[in-house]
């Protein structure tokens, strides 16, 4: 169950970025569960990781390796998170890096590992390393769609985005894939995202883009309020296009940023649309806030309310649940008579209570849609923030109750 068609785009190959896919049989025999990114020399990489203090072994190793070397390979496995595994987990992650480095002729610190799947289980190192020769042998620039499927766990469909733009007469390709369907909560979630471009981007600009774009996309989605141990979102720039290096004051930066922003948003939204058991894609737009934190506190309180999320699943315009969530978001001095709450274009709350022109039929018409916007105007300032979420269905409980079986 998912919202929207979910078809993959036509992927534009990114010069200097090859992808290899193989089957290690980590959780299911024959399933493609290993993906390797091979990066051309001088490719620049930046990214953001989970803020969960129990971050997984691959997160710790990737952070360390990024501080030591310029990455040449990314190694992703599904079916096992290698999280909550202590010192043995770190050794297992390093063993996988060392094996790939040996096969590829690079140093272990030039390999970044990423894992997703069940927490607390030992990483099946032998299975992973045994699949690496096949992944490397089949690495090509045109395997984005296969890679999108290869990083899935409880996802019901692969997720990808791609575009091509011209910057001052120079063609630039951007392609990306993501995975995630549950344990999704900003900062980040049990999600992985990999975005690549052949533009040549200055290191400081790349780092700023990875942080800024990740913050406004992957760090603005939530399925269930659970922050995972394994999140990572990486931005790679191979520099293989024919244009100049893009610096902070380059006139080429704004259009590149906008193209990347669209790819980031598509990938993040695809995760929400494929949320475990999701039947609704919900935009929560908070405006008129006095601060960013205030706006986010209100948005997330509504997004995480089980009562709001179950009403969404039932297509029930129970507006009192939204009102109650806004009221308990912790906004000091909230003027209840000033704020307004909308469901789509239907005003629910005005002048401290139900809007005079509201009717159940109008509310029901909006709630019956697959895509819904809840707009909250606090009337306190000029700050606006948007968060994306989904509903809670019976299937969410079933999927997570049976996750390990």
Buried (B, 14 or more C-beta within 10 A) or exposed (E): BBBEEBEBBEBBBBBBBBBBBBBBBBBEEEBBBBBBBBBBEEBBBBBBBBEBEEBBBBBBBBBBBBEEBBBBBBBBBBBBBBBBBEEEBBBBBBBBBBBBBEBBEBBBBBBBBBBBBBBEBEBBBEBBBBBBBBBBEBBEBEBBBBBBBBBBBBBBBBBBBBBEBEBEEBBBBBBBBBBBBBBBBBBBBBBBBBBBBBBBBBEEBBBBBBBBBBBBBBBBBBBBBBBBBBBBBBBBBBBBBEBEBBEEEBEBBEBBBEBBBBBBBBBBBBBBBBBBBBBBBBBBBBBBBBEEEBBBBBBBBBBBBEBBBBBBBEBEBBBEBBBBBBBEBEBEEBEEEBBBBBBBEBBBBBEEEBBEEBEEEBBBBBBEEEEBBBBBBBBBEEBBBBBBBBBBBEBBEEBBEEBEE
